Amino acid sequence: MPAKPVKVVIPEIKTKTVRKYEPDFTKSVLDQPENIQTGPTMRYSDAELGEFRELIQKNWTRLRKNFLICRA
């Protein structure tokens, strides 16, 4: 005797949007966005910048004098 046909009931869909299934446990550390540093992590004070400028200017003057002496 053949089996009786079974009536299949498809549930009604009430959602209006679709989201892709992405469980957290499948995400990798490599999937995370890279933390790109966009600026300095600290700012020098104006006094410190002035000291750096003096040091650089002194060294530049000394190097120019040595270079001129060597060329002569």
trRosetta pair geometry for C-beta under 8 A, 3 or more apart (Angstrom, degrees):
i j d omega theta_ij theta_ji phi_ij phi_ji
15 18 7.3 111 118 -78 125 54
22 26 7.1 -122 -166 62 63 116
22 27 7.3 57 168 -61 102 103
23 26 5.4 85 73 2 88 102
24 27 5.9 -51 -162 15 45 115
27 31 5.1 -109 -165 59 84 146
27 32 7.9 85 160 -55 113 76
28 31 4.7 112 58 -10 76 98
28 32 8.0 -122 102 -12 58 78
29 32 5.9 -37 -170 6 46 116
37 41 7.3 -45 -153 -57 130 94
40 43 6.4 115 97 -77 130 61
44 48 4.3 -118 -177 89 103 127
44 49 5.2 127 111 -56 121 84
44 52 7.4 14 159 -11 162 137
45 48 4.8 97 54 7 77 101
45 49 7.1 -142 95 -3 41 87
46 49 5.6 -54 -147 38 34 113
46 50 6.4 40 151 -24 65 103
47 50 5.6 -52 -152 32 31 115
47 51 6.7 33 150 -19 63 101
48 51 5.6 -50 -152 33 36 112
48 52 6.5 37 151 -18 66 103
49 52 5.6 -51 -149 36 35 113
49 53 6.4 39 151 -22 65 103
50 53 5.6 -52 -148 33 32 113
50 54 6.6 34 153 -19 64 103
51 54 5.8 -54 -151 34 33 111
51 55 6.5 31 153 -17 65 106
52 55 5.8 -56 -149 37 32 111
52 56 6.2 29 155 -17 66 108
53 56 5.9 -58 -147 39 29 109
53 57 6.2 27 156 -18 65 109
54 57 5.8 -59 -145 39 28 109
54 58 6.2 28 157 -20 65 106
55 58 5.9 -55 -147 35 29 110
55 59 6.3 23 158 -13 64 109
56 59 5.9 -58 -147 41 30 108
56 60 6.0 32 154 -22 65 110
57 60 5.6 -54 -142 37 30 113
57 61 6.3 32 157 -20 64 104
58 61 5.9 -55 -150 35 29 110
58 62 6.4 27 153 -16 64 108
59 62 5.7 -55 -146 39 32 112
59 63 6.2 31 156 -18 67 108
60 63 5.9 -55 -145 38 28 109
60 64 6.3 30 155 -21 63 106
61 64 5.8 -55 -148 34 29 111
61 65 6.5 29 154 -18 63 105
62 65 5.9 -56 -151 35 30 110
62 66 6.4 27 154 -15 65 107
63 66 5.7 -54 -146 39 33 110
63 67 6.1 35 155 -22 66 107
64 67 5.7 -55 -146 36 30 113
64 68 6.4 29 156 -18 65 106
65 68 5.9 -57 -149 36 30 108
65 69 6.3 30 153 -20 65 107
66 69 5.7 -54 -147 36 31 112
66 70 6.3 30 155 -18 65 108
67 70 5.8 -56 -148 37 30 110
67 71 6.4 29 154 -22 64 108
68 71 5.8 -54 -145 34 32 112
68 72 6.6 36 156 -29 63 105
69 72 6.0 -55 -156 23 30 113
